[in-house]
């Protein structure tokens, strides 16, 4: 709750997030029922998704749970960065990803 940025990282598993992350998302329900005060603290946070998979491109619909969950909690969904295991990643690409994060986060 103390950070401005939330990063979800998961492999693409059968066209969706991993089971472990899905269980985490299912438990977010507590933040709208039992822990409402904590749930309200998510408002305005930036959300990113980092993912990797064996397909050339990210499967259609993969981002929907992240987008809608962010919307529900009034968080700012900034997007998803996907890398295919079909190709290697260069140091320049890693630096581009870091810069993408930096450029999309508003500094106080």
C-alpha positions as CSV (number, residue, x, y, z in Angstrom):
1,X,0.0,0.0,0.0
2,X,2.9,2.3,0.6
3,X,4.1,2.3,-3.1
4,X,2.8,4.3,-6.0
5,X,3.4,1.5,-8.5
6,X,2.1,-2.1,-8.7
7,X,3.7,-4.5,-11.0
8,X,2.1,-7.9,-11.7
9,X,4.5,-10.4,-13.2
10,X,3.4,-13.7,-14.6
11,X,4.0,-16.2,-17.4
12,X,1.3,-16.7,-19.9
13,X,-0.3,-20.0,-18.9
14,X,-3.0,-21.4,-21.1
15,X,-3.6,-17.9,-22.5
16,X,-4.1,-16.3,-19.1
17,X,-2.2,-15.3,-15.9
18,X,-0.7,-18.1,-13.8
19,X,-2.9,-19.9,-11.3
20,X,-1.0,-18.4,-8.4
21,X,-1.7,-14.9,-9.6
22,X,-5.3,-15.8,-10.4
23,X,-5.7,-16.9,-6.7
24,X,-4.2,-13.6,-5.6
25,X,-6.7,-11.7,-7.8
26,X,-9.6,-13.8,-6.4
27,X,-8.5,-12.7,-2.9
28,X,-8.7,-9.0,-3.9
29,X,-12.4,-9.5,-3.2
30,X,-11.5,-9.0,0.5
31,X,-10.5,-5.4,-0.4
32,X,-14.1,-4.6,-1.4
33,X,-15.9,-6.5,1.4
34,X,-13.9,-7.1,4.6
35,X,-10.9,-4.6,4.1
36,X,-12.7,-1.7,2.3
37,X,-10.4,0.9,3.9
38,X,-7.3,-0.9,2.5
39,X,-9.0,-1.3,-0.9
40,X,-9.6,2.5,-1.1
41,X,-5.8,3.0,-0.6
42,X,-5.2,1.5,-4.1
43,X,-6.8,4.5,-5.8
44,X,-4.5,6.4,-8.1
45,X,-1.7,3.8,-8.1
46,X,0.0,2.9,-11.4
47,X,-0.3,-0.7,-12.6
48,X,1.9,-2.5,-15.0
49,X,2.0,-6.1,-16.2
50,X,5.2,-7.9,-17.1
51,X,4.7,-11.3,-18.8
52,X,6.5,-13.9,-20.9
53,X,5.2,-16.7,-23.0
54,X,6.1,-19.0,-25.9
55,X,3.7,-17.4,-28.4
56,X,5.0,-14.8,-30.8
57,X,2.5,-12.3,-29.5
58,X,0.4,-11.8,-26.3
59,X,-2.9,-13.7,-26.6
60,X,-6.0,-11.6,-27.2
61,X,-7.8,-10.8,-24.0
62,X,-4.9,-11.5,-21.7
63,X,-4.9,-7.9,-20.3
64,X,-8.6,-7.7,-19.6
65,X,-8.5,-8.9,-16.0
66,X,-5.7,-6.4,-15.2
67,X,-7.5,-3.6,-17.0
68,X,-10.8,-4.2,-15.3
69,X,-9.4,-4.8,-11.9
70,X,-7.4,-1.6,-12.2
71,X,-10.5,0.3,-13.3
72,X,-12.6,-1.2,-10.4
73,X,-10.1,0.0,-7.8
74,X,-9.6,3.4,-9.5
75,X,-6.0,2.5,-10.3
76,X,-4.2,3.8,-13.5
77,X,-3.5,0.8,-15.8
78,X,-0.3,1.7,-17.7
79,X,-0.1,-1.4,-19.9
80,X,1.6,-4.7,-20.4
81,X,5.1,-5.6,-21.5
82,X,5.3,-9.0,-23.2
83,X,8.3,-11.0,-24.3
84,X,8.2,-14.1,-26.3
85,X,10.6,-16.9,-25.4
86,X,11.0,-17.5,-29.1
87,X,13.6,-14.8,-29.2
88,X,16.4,-13.5,-26.9
89,X,16.2,-10.1,-25.3
90,X,19.0,-7.6,-25.7
91,X,20.4,-5.2,-23.1
92,X,19.0,-2.4,-25.2
93,X,15.5,-3.9,-25.0
94,X,15.9,-4.2,-21.2
95,X,16.9,-0.5,-21.0
96,X,13.9,0.4,-23.2
97,X,11.6,-1.4,-20.8
98,X,13.0,0.4,-17.8
99,X,12.6,3.8,-19.6
100,X,9.1,2.9,-20.6
101,X,8.2,2.4,-16.9
102,X,10.0,5.6,-15.9
103,X,8.2,7.7,-18.6
104,X,4.7,6.3,-17.7
105,X,5.0,7.0,-14.0
106,X,4.1,10.5,-12.9
107,X,6.6,11.8,-10.4
108,X,5.1,13.7,-7.3
